[in-house]
Amino acid sequence: MSAMNPPSLGLRITLLALAALTSVPDTVIAAAAGELPAITSRQRSERKSFSDGEIVEGFLKTAFGAEYHLAGRVDRIRKFDGPVRVYAESDRADRRTQLARVVSDIATRVQHLDIAMTDTSEAANVRVKLVRDRDLYRTLTSFYGAEKAREIRTSLDPQCLSGFRKNDNFEIEHSDVILTVDNGDFVFLDCAYEELLQSLGPINDTASVPWTMFNDNVSMGYFDVYDQYILNLLYDPRIKPGMTVAEAKAVLPAVLADVRAWVKRVNHLKE
């Protein structure tokens, strides 16, 4: 699973109206809540205690840089500087419901992030396109053009994808997420969490941090404690769009102390 930072161009997407998220089987709700065996087994063995150094390392490696980018500098903090509204384009009510629960979970666990679903594309600054696996490459082509789609396919071979465009102040203005709907519940949830979270700013995948879902060798399917640290650091008001590494490091000790207290409380941690 991969992410990219496309240029500041309007993406050509024809969006459908979001249908009501009702009359969905209980099994789908359970899957979205993390009750799949593949997820519960990971939650039971999840590491939840990390040193300050381990948390800061992951934050710096994911919040700066980009696994694949097409334009612009990637050595600054990039984040939304206001409410985030997510719109889903799909005729699959079950996947829309799962996505809505993912968004709600993220909202619960990131203290200073105002994120929620919206039922109109016009109100959205994050648009999620849900496609069949066989239509993924065609969707990439419609988003980025044939040449860029080939580059993405060759360099990343993605199963799902996210990207954003930012302004000159490094504030994210719009994000697009592409998820496949027909590869099973675990893959869908794993992709949904990773790509939605990366669309908020920490877009750089890294193989050197073994605890983050932003590592292509790691599959979670839920919002793990380590990545809650990363997102809470990023969305603390003292971490501002456009900050350099040095500027972020200067405020991180104070921010991390508050983030530790929040993550401990919201996850009922004993440490």
C-alpha positions, 0 to 999 in steps of 0.5 A: 500500500502506497501514497503519493503527493500529486501536484496542485491540479484539480483531479477529474472525478465524477462523484455519485451521491452518498446513499444512506448508511442503513440496513447493513448486516450486523456482520459488516458492522462487526468487521468494521469494528475490528472483530475479524480474527486477523485483526483481533489476533494483531490487537492481542499481540500489539506492542503498546509501550514505546520510548520517546525516541521510538515515537519521535523517530516514527513521526519524523520519518513519516511526517517528512518526505514522501514515498513517491511525489510528483512536485513540490518540497517534501521537507516540511510538515504538511497537514490540514489546518481546519475541519476535514470532511470525507466523502465516499463515492461507491454503490457498496453500502457495506464498504461505505459503512465500514469507511464511516466507522474508520473515520469515526474511530480516527476522530475519537483517537486524534485529539485535535483533529476535526474529521467526519463524513459528509454526504455531499462531494461539495463539502468534502476535502477528502474524497474516497473512491471505492473501486473494484480491483480490476478497475484500479489502474483505469481509475489511476489513469483518470486521476493522473493521466496515462503517463503518471499512472504507468509510473505509479504502477511501475514504482509502487504497484499499489493495492490502494493509494492516497495523495494530497495537494497542498498550498504554498503554506504546506496546508493540505487543501484536498486529498484523494484516496482510492480503495479497492472493495473486493479483496476482503474485509481485512484488506479493505480495513487495512487500506482504509486506515492506512490511506486515510491517515496518510491523506492527513499528512504522514505520507512517507512510508518507511521500512525502518520503523517496524511498529507503524502501518506506514511500513509496507511490510506491516498490515494492521487493519485498525488504528494501532497505538503507535500510529495514534502517537504519530497522528496526535503529534502531527495534529497538535496545534504546536506542530504547524504546517510548513515547519522544518525538522529543526522547528518541529524537534524544538517543540516535540518534547512538550507536545509528546508529553501531552500526547502521551497523556491523551493516548494513554487515556483514550486507550486505557493504557496502564503505563 
